[in-house]
Amino acid sequence: MNSRRSATSPSVTRRQFLRHAGASVGLLATCPLIVPSSVLGANGQLPPSQKINLAAIGVAGMGAADLEALAPGCNIVALCDADFRYAEGTFKKYPNAKRFQDFRKMLDEVEKSVDAVLVATPDHTHAVAAMAAIRRGKHVYCEKPLAHSVREVRELMKAASAEGVITQLGNQGHSFGSIRHFCEWIWAGAIGRVHTIHCGAAAVNSALDQLPRLKEQHAVPDTLNWDVWLGPAPYRPYHPAYLPAAWRGWVPFGNGTVGDWVCHVVDPVFWALDLAAPKTIVAEVTDWDPKTQGDAFPKGDHITFEFPAKGSRGPVTLHWYSGTWPIPRPPEFTADDKDIGYGAAVLGDKGTIVYGSHGAGGVRLVPQSRMDEFQRPPQTIPRAKEHHADWLDAIRNHRPAGSDFSYGGPLTEIAMLGVIALKFPGQKLEWDAAQMRFTNNSEANQFVAPPARPGWEI
């Protein structure tokens, strides 16, 4: 299997609910691949001729979990990771796969023998790696967030559409049944007109405490290709404070907690309410100065997004809370209700729905008495396969995947706008999505499309 396929662009309003979804990240990573019975052989296994030839970029951490979910439906042809020591376990698990440190060299060598590419690198190299695959006509599964800037998001969406490749963002909860429950409840008027959302994640993705360590000098390990790991980020000396796994708290490489979790937490309301792009964004932070500590993300923040009225719904205000800034308790909560650490409280003029991230707390009306008397509406949204399986099935059947880049791109863009707002705490930024610019802050516009290091442009 090595053919380029075309896909029609799916409606932006046909999917999105992750935070309600019911399962943990660990569970998601180990979910068995679901394969249509029509393509299984007599022994119940997928015939090799139906397997998709896959190359992977970034194969430790989440990349290793993605590979585990994809492997039953794929021939793992090539593996790439700039850090060979960190990826050692994955290399041993797939001994027949060719090994590379530079994805550009890998794609040049295996281009004719692969159908699809997994991208699970740190955030700052998502776009350059995914674009290299797309321009070779390869289908792409890219971990969230899709990119590291608004411009990168837009360019990936445009390229995927032009090449006709099948794409999937790695917000696995989008394939859960619980996101569909949430949408069906909202559309059935369970809480009336939604006007306010309080959502967020208690994770603290901040490198503030590591800033003093940068004065130290360290030699680059022999097993690390530092130039490839840096990719499009401005050059800086190697330091073990950045990797592995710590990069998310550093502004040049990650997107903090907002970038890590928006594509999960906001997904349900993004789909159900067809939020599209916000009109304004304003961030509040404590104990952090972007001018002197801007290399690291703050430990907590509150970002307010205002979405204009659209279609039959009115305007919506979405409050995002990261890390040490907690999500406020809904007034309907009783003493027995636990705080929302990961998830959302969705407020309508006739009630409140609460959902948790990755199944923590499920989806429910509050207080419990409202849930007990609630008449659930019929299922109107088709239920999906496991997220990775959905992508593979979409490739085989020439259809869009559930959270393809035309959907996952605008969702990611919300996170990217939040990251920019953090650089201007207290200032309300006015966003013109059509022109891809802020209309009231020229300084903020430099972060919409920041330049890449020479040689690493997309």
C-alpha positions as CSV (number, residue, x, y, z in Angstrom):
1,M,0.0,0.0,0.0
2,N,1.7,3.2,-1.2
3,S,-0.9,5.3,-3.0
4,R,-1.8,8.9,-2.4
5,R,-5.4,9.4,-1.5
6,S,-7.7,12.4,-1.5
7,A,-10.2,13.4,1.1
8,T,-13.1,15.8,1.2
9,S,-12.9,18.5,3.8
10,P,-15.2,17.6,6.7
11,S,-17.6,20.1,8.3
12,V,-16.1,21.9,11.2
13,T,-19.2,21.3,13.3
14,R,-19.3,17.5,13.0
15,R,-17.1,16.6,16.0
16,Q,-15.3,17.7,19.2
17,F,-15.6,16.6,22.7
18,L,-12.5,15.4,24.5
19,R,-12.6,16.7,28.0
20,H,-15.8,14.9,28.7
21,A,-14.3,11.8,27.2
22,G,-14.0,8.9,29.5
23,A,-10.5,7.4,29.7
24,S,-7.1,8.2,31.0
25,V,-4.1,9.1,28.8
26,G,-2.5,5.8,29.8
27,L,-5.6,3.9,28.8
28,L,-5.8,5.7,25.5
29,A,-2.2,4.8,24.7
30,T,-2.9,1.1,25.3
31,C,-6.3,0.8,23.7
32,P,-6.4,-2.1,21.2
33,L,-6.6,-1.1,17.5
34,I,-10.0,-1.7,16.2
35,V,-10.0,-3.0,12.6
36,P,-13.0,-3.6,10.4
37,S,-13.8,-7.3,10.3
38,S,-14.2,-7.2,6.5
39,V,-10.4,-6.8,6.1
40,L,-9.4,-9.4,8.7
41,G,-8.0,-12.7,7.4
42,A,-9.2,-16.2,8.4
43,N,-7.0,-16.1,11.5
44,G,-8.4,-12.8,12.7
45,Q,-5.3,-10.9,11.7
46,L,-5.0,-8.0,9.3
47,P,-3.4,-9.3,6.1
48,P,0.0,-7.7,5.4
49,S,-1.3,-6.4,2.1
50,Q,-3.8,-4.2,4.0
51,K,-1.3,-2.9,6.6
52,I,-0.2,0.7,6.2
53,N,3.6,1.3,5.9
54,L,4.4,3.7,8.6
55,A,7.4,5.9,9.5
56,A,7.5,7.7,12.9
57,I,9.3,10.9,14.0
58,G,9.7,11.2,17.8
59,V,9.4,7.7,19.1
60,A,9.9,7.9,22.9
61,G,7.3,9.1,25.4
62,M,4.0,9.7,23.7
63,G,5.4,8.6,20.4
64,A,6.0,5.2,21.8
65,A,2.4,5.0,23.0
66,D,1.1,6.1,19.6
67,L,3.3,3.4,17.9
68,E,1.9,0.7,20.3
69,A,-1.7,1.7,19.3
70,L,-0.8,1.9,15.5
71,A,1.4,-1.1,15.2
72,P,-1.3,-3.8,14.8
73,G,-2.5,-2.1,11.6
74,C,0.9,-1.0,10.3
75,N,4.2,-2.2,9.1
76,I,6.7,-0.1,11.1
77,V,9.2,0.8,8.3
78,A,11.4,3.5,9.9
79,L,11.9,5.2,13.2
80,C,13.4,8.6,13.9
81,D,14.4,10.4,17.1
82,A,17.1,13.0,17.6
83,D,17.8,11.5,21.1
84,F,18.9,7.9,20.5
85,R,19.3,7.2,24.2
86,Y,15.8,8.3,25.0
87,A,14.4,6.2,22.1
88,E,16.4,3.1,22.8
89,G,13.5,1.1,24.2
90,T,11.3,1.8,21.1
91,F,14.2,0.9,18.8
92,K,14.5,-2.5,20.5
93,K,10.8,-3.1,20.3
94,Y,10.8,-2.7,16.5
95,P,14.2,-4.2,15.5
96,N,13.3,-4.4,11.8
97,A,12.7,-0.7,11.4
98,K,15.4,1.5,10.0
99,R,16.7,4.1,12.5
100,F,17.4,7.7,11.9
101,Q,18.2,10.9,13.9
102,D,17.3,13.4,11.2
103,F,13.7,13.0,9.8
104,R,14.7,14.8,6.6
105,K,17.2,12.1,5.8
106,M,14.7,9.4,6.8
107,L,12.0,10.7,4.5
108,D,14.4,11.1,1.6
109,E,15.4,7.5,2.1
110,V,12.1,5.8,2.7
111,E,9.8,8.1,0.8
112,K,8.8,5.5,-1.8
113,S,8.2,2.7,0.8
114,V,5.9,4.5,3.3
115,D,2.3,5.6,3.2
116,A,2.0,7.5,6.4
117,V,4.0,9.3,9.1
118,L,3.5,9.7,12.8
119,V,4.8,13.0,14.3
120,A,5.2,13.0,18.1
121,T,8.2,15.3,18.6
122,P,8.3,18.3,21.0
123,D,5.8,21.0,20.0
124,H,8.2,23.3,18.2
125,T,9.1,20.7,15.6
126,H,5.6,19.4,14.9
127,A,5.0,21.7,11.9
128,V,8.4,21.3,10.1
129,A,8.2,17.5,10.5
130,A,4.5,17.2,9.5
131,M,5.0,19.5,6.5
132,A,7.9,17.5,5.2
133,A,5.7,14.4,5.2
134,I,2.7,16.1,3.7
135,R,4.7,17.6,0.9
136,R,5.7,14.0,0.0
137,G,2.1,13.0,-0.1
138,K,2.1,11.1,3.1
139,H,-0.8,10.8,5.5
140,V,0.0,12.3,8.9
141,Y,-1.0,11.6,12.5
142,C,0.4,14.6,14.6
143,E,0.3,14.8,18.3
144,K,-1.3,17.9,19.8
145,P,-1.0,20.8,19.7
146,L,-0.7,20.7,15.9
147,A,2.0,23.4,15.8
148,H,3.9,26.1,17.7
149,S,2.4,29.2,16.1
150,V,-0.8,30.4,14.3
151,R,1.0,30.6,11.0
152,E,2.2,27.1,11.2
153,V,-1.3,25.9,11.9
154,R,-2.6,27.7,8.9
155,E,0.2,26.4,6.6
156,L,-0.4,22.8,7.7
157,M,-4.1,23.0,7.1
158,K,-3.5,24.5,3.6
159,A,-0.9,21.9,2.6
160,A,-2.9,18.9,3.9
161,S,-5.9,20.1,1.8
162,A,-3.8,20.8,-1.3
163,E,-2.1,17.3,-1.1
164,G,-5.3,15.5,-0.3
165,V,-3.7,13.5,2.5
166,I,-5.6,12.0,5.5
167,T,-4.6,13.7,8.8
168,Q,-5.4,13.2,12.4
169,L,-4.6,15.4,15.5
170,G,-3.6,13.4,18.5
171,N,-6.5,14.5,20.8
172,Q,-7.6,11.0,21.4
173,G,-10.7,11.9,23.4
174,H,-12.3,13.2,20.2
175,S,-13.1,9.6,19.3
176,F,-14.7,8.8,22.7
177,G,-18.5,8.2,23.1
178,S,-18.7,10.8,25.9
179,I,-17.9,13.7,23.7
180,R,-20.8,12.7,21.5
181,H,-23.0,12.4,24.6
182,F,-22.1,16.0,25.5
183,C,-22.8,17.4,22.1
184,E,-26.2,15.6,21.9
185,W,-27.2,17.0,25.3
186,I,-26.2,20.5,24.4
187,W,-28.0,20.3,21.0
188,A,-31.1,18.9,22.8
189,G,-31.2,22.0,25.0
190,A,-30.3,20.3,28.2
191,I,-29.0,23.5,29.7
192,G,-30.5,26.0,27.4
193,R,-28.4,28.7,25.8
194,V,-24.7,28.3,26.7
195,H,-23.1,31.6,27.6
196,T,-20.1,30.8,29.8
197,I,-17.5,28.1,30.1
198,H,-15.0,27.6,33.0
199,C,-12.4,25.1,32.0
200,G,-8.7,24.2,32.4
201,A,-6.1,21.8,33.6
202,A,-4.2,21.6,36.9
203,A,-0.9,20.4,35.3
204,V,2.0,22.8,35.9
205,N,4.1,23.0,32.8
206,S,6.5,25.6,33.8
207,A,10.3,25.8,33.8
208,L,10.5,28.8,36.1
209,D,12.4,26.9,38.8
210,Q,14.9,25.7,36.2
211,L,15.9,29.2,34.9
212,P,18.9,29.5,37.3
213,R,20.4,26.3,35.9
214,L,20.9,27.8,32.5
215,K,24.2,29.4,33.7
216,E,25.7,25.9,33.8
217,Q,27.6,24.6,30.7
218,H,27.1,21.0,29.4
219,A,28.5,19.0,26.6
220,V,26.0,17.6,24.1
221,P,25.7,13.8,24.7
222,D,27.0,11.6,21.9
223,T,23.6,10.1,21.5
224,L,21.8,13.4,20.8
225,N,21.7,15.4,17.6
226,W,21.2,18.8,19.1
227,D,20.8,20.6,15.8
228,V,18.0,18.4,14.8
229,W,16.3,18.6,18.2
230,L,16.5,22.4,18.1
231,G,15.0,22.4,14.6
232,P,13.3,25.8,13.8
233,A,14.0,27.2,17.3
234,P,16.6,30.0,17.7
235,Y,20.0,28.5,18.4
236,R,21.0,28.1,22.1
237,P,23.5,25.8,23.8
238,Y,22.5,22.4,24.9
239,H,21.2,22.0,28.5
240,P,19.7,18.9,30.1
241,A,17.0,21.2,31.7
242,Y,15.3,21.2,28.3
243,L,15.0,17.4,27.6
244,P,13.9,14.8,27.6
245,A,10.3,15.4,28.7
246,A,10.9,18.8,30.3
247,W,10.6,20.9,27.1
248,R,6.9,21.7,27.5
249,G,7.6,24.3,30.2
250,W,10.0,26.2,28.0
251,V,8.6,28.9,25.6
252,P,10.9,28.2,22.7
253,F,10.0,24.5,22.7
254,G,6.6,23.9,24.3
255,N,3.3,25.7,24.8
256,G,2.9,25.4,28.5
257,T,-0.2,23.9,30.1
258,V,-2.5,25.9,27.7
259,G,-0.9,24.2,24.7
260,D,-0.8,20.8,26.3
261,W,-4.4,20.7,27.4
262,V,-6.6,23.0,25.3
263,C,-7.0,20.4,22.5
264,H,-8.3,18.0,25.1
265,V,-10.3,20.2,27.4
266,V,-11.9,22.7,24.9
267,D,-12.6,20.0,22.3
268,P,-16.1,19.2,23.5
269,V,-17.4,22.8,23.6
270,F,-15.5,23.6,20.4
271,W,-17.5,21.0,18.6
272,A,-20.9,21.3,20.4
273,L,-21.0,25.2,20.1
274,D,-19.1,25.5,16.8
275,L,-16.9,28.1,18.6
276,A,-14.5,28.8,15.7
277,A,-12.1,31.7,16.4
278,P,-12.3,34.1,19.4
279,K,-12.7,37.8,19.0
280,T,-10.7,38.9,22.0
281,I,-8.2,37.3,24.4
282,V,-6.8,38.6,27.7
283,A,-4.5,36.8,30.1
284,E,-3.9,37.2,33.8
285,V,-0.8,35.7,35.5
286,T,0.7,35.8,39.0
287,D,4.3,35.7,40.2
288,W,5.7,35.8,36.6
289,D,7.2,38.6,34.5
290,P,7.3,37.9,30.7
291,K,10.1,40.4,30.3
292,T,12.6,38.8,32.7
293,Q,11.2,35.3,32.9
294,G,9.8,34.9,29.4
295,D,11.9,31.9,28.6
296,A,9.7,29.8,30.9
297,F,5.9,29.6,31.2
298,P,4.2,30.8,34.4
299,K,3.0,28.2,36.9
300,G,-0.6,29.4,36.7
301,D,-2.7,31.6,34.5
302,H,-6.3,32.6,33.7
303,I,-7.1,33.4,30.0
304,T,-10.4,34.7,28.9
305,F,-11.6,34.2,25.3
306,E,-14.6,35.9,23.9
307,F,-16.4,34.2,21.0
308,P,-18.9,36.2,19.0
309,A,-22.4,35.0,18.4
310,K,-22.7,32.5,15.5
311,G,-25.7,31.0,13.8
312,S,-28.5,30.4,16.4
313,R,-26.2,30.7,19.5
314,G,-25.3,33.8,21.3
315,P,-21.8,35.0,22.3
316,V,-19.8,32.7,24.6
317,T,-17.1,33.6,27.1
318,L,-14.6,30.9,27.8
319,H,-12.4,31.1,30.9
320,W,-9.2,29.0,30.8
321,Y,-7.3,28.2,34.0
322,S,-3.9,26.6,34.0
323,G,-1.8,25.0,36.7
324,T,-2.0,26.7,40.1
325,W,-4.9,28.9,39.0
326,P,-7.9,26.6,39.9
327,I,-11.2,26.3,38.0
328,P,-13.9,27.9,40.2
329,R,-16.5,25.5,41.7
330,P,-19.9,25.8,40.1
331,P,-22.5,27.1,42.5
332,E,-24.6,24.0,42.0
333,F,-21.8,21.8,43.5
334,T,-22.4,20.3,46.9
335,A,-19.9,19.5,49.6
336,D,-19.5,16.0,48.1
337,D,-18.5,17.2,44.6
338,K,-14.8,17.3,44.0
339,D,-13.1,20.3,42.5
340,I,-12.6,20.2,38.7
341,G,-8.9,19.6,38.2
342,Y,-9.1,18.8,34.5
343,G,-12.3,19.5,32.6
344,A,-15.0,22.1,32.4
345,A,-18.2,23.6,33.8
346,V,-20.5,24.7,31.0
347,L,-23.1,27.2,32.0
348,G,-26.4,27.7,30.2
349,D,-29.5,29.8,31.1
350,K,-31.2,26.6,32.1
351,G,-28.5,24.8,34.0
352,T,-24.9,23.5,34.1
353,I,-23.1,20.5,32.6
354,V,-19.8,19.4,34.1
355,Y,-17.3,17.2,32.3
356,G,-13.9,15.8,33.2
357,S,-10.8,15.3,31.3
358,H,-10.1,11.8,30.0
359,G,-13.1,10.4,31.9
360,A,-12.4,11.8,35.3
361,G,-15.9,12.7,36.4
362,G,-17.6,11.8,33.1
363,V,-20.4,14.1,31.8
364,R,-23.2,15.1,34.1
365,L,-25.7,17.8,34.9
366,V,-25.4,19.4,38.3
367,P,-26.7,19.1,40.9
368,Q,-27.3,15.4,40.9
369,S,-31.0,15.9,41.2
370,R,-31.0,17.4,37.7
371,M,-29.0,14.5,36.4
372,D,-31.5,12.0,38.0
373,E,-34.5,13.5,36.3
374,F,-32.8,14.2,32.9
375,Q,-34.3,12.4,29.9
376,R,-31.3,11.6,27.7
377,P,-31.9,12.4,24.0
378,P,-31.4,9.7,21.3
379,Q,-28.0,9.2,19.8
380,T,-27.7,11.3,16.7
381,I,-23.9,11.2,16.2
382,P,-22.2,8.0,14.9
383,R,-19.9,6.5,17.4
384,A,-16.2,6.3,16.4
385,K,-13.4,3.8,16.5
386,E,-10.4,4.2,18.8
387,H,-8.6,7.4,17.7
388,H,-5.6,5.8,16.0
389,A,-7.8,3.1,14.4
390,D,-10.0,5.9,13.1
391,W,-7.1,7.4,11.2
392,L,-6.0,4.1,9.7
393,D,-9.6,3.3,8.7
394,A,-9.9,6.8,7.1
395,I,-6.8,6.1,5.1
396,R,-8.1,2.7,3.9
397,N,-11.5,4.1,3.0
398,H,-10.6,7.5,1.6
399,R,-12.5,9.5,4.1
400,P,-11.6,12.3,6.5
401,A,-10.5,11.2,10.0
402,G,-12.5,12.5,13.0
403,S,-10.1,15.2,14.1
404,D,-8.3,16.0,10.9
405,F,-6.3,19.2,10.5
406,S,-9.3,21.1,9.2
407,Y,-10.9,20.6,12.6
408,G,-7.8,20.2,14.8
409,G,-6.1,23.2,13.3
410,P,-8.6,25.8,14.4
411,L,-8.8,24.1,17.8
412,T,-5.0,24.4,18.2
413,E,-5.2,28.0,17.1
414,I,-7.1,28.8,20.3
415,A,-4.2,27.5,22.3
416,M,-1.7,29.5,20.2
417,L,-3.6,32.7,20.8
418,G,-3.6,32.0,24.5
419,V,0.1,31.6,24.5
420,I,0.5,34.9,22.8
421,A,-1.8,36.6,25.3
422,L,0.4,35.4,28.1
423,K,3.2,37.6,26.8
424,F,0.9,40.7,27.3
425,P,-0.8,40.1,30.7
426,G,-3.7,42.4,31.4
427,Q,-4.0,43.6,27.8
428,K,-7.1,42.6,25.8
429,L,-6.0,41.5,22.4
430,E,-8.5,41.9,19.5
431,W,-8.1,39.1,16.9
432,D,-9.0,39.3,13.3
433,A,-9.0,35.6,12.3
434,A,-9.6,36.2,8.6
435,Q,-6.6,38.5,8.3
436,M,-4.5,36.5,10.9
437,R,-3.6,39.5,12.9
438,F,-4.3,41.5,16.1
439,T,-5.9,44.8,15.3
440,N,-4.9,46.6,18.4
441,N,-1.4,45.4,19.2
442,S,1.3,45.4,16.5
443,E,3.9,43.9,18.9
444,A,1.7,40.8,19.5
445,N,1.6,40.2,15.7
446,Q,5.3,39.3,15.7
447,F,4.4,36.1,17.6
448,V,1.7,35.1,15.1
449,A,4.3,34.1,12.5
450,P,7.7,34.0,14.2
451,P,10.7,33.3,11.9
452,A,12.3,29.9,11.9
453,R,16.0,29.2,12.2
454,P,17.5,29.3,8.7
455,G,17.2,25.9,7.0
456,W,14.2,24.9,9.1
457,E,11.5,26.9,7.4
458,I,8.2,25.1,6.6
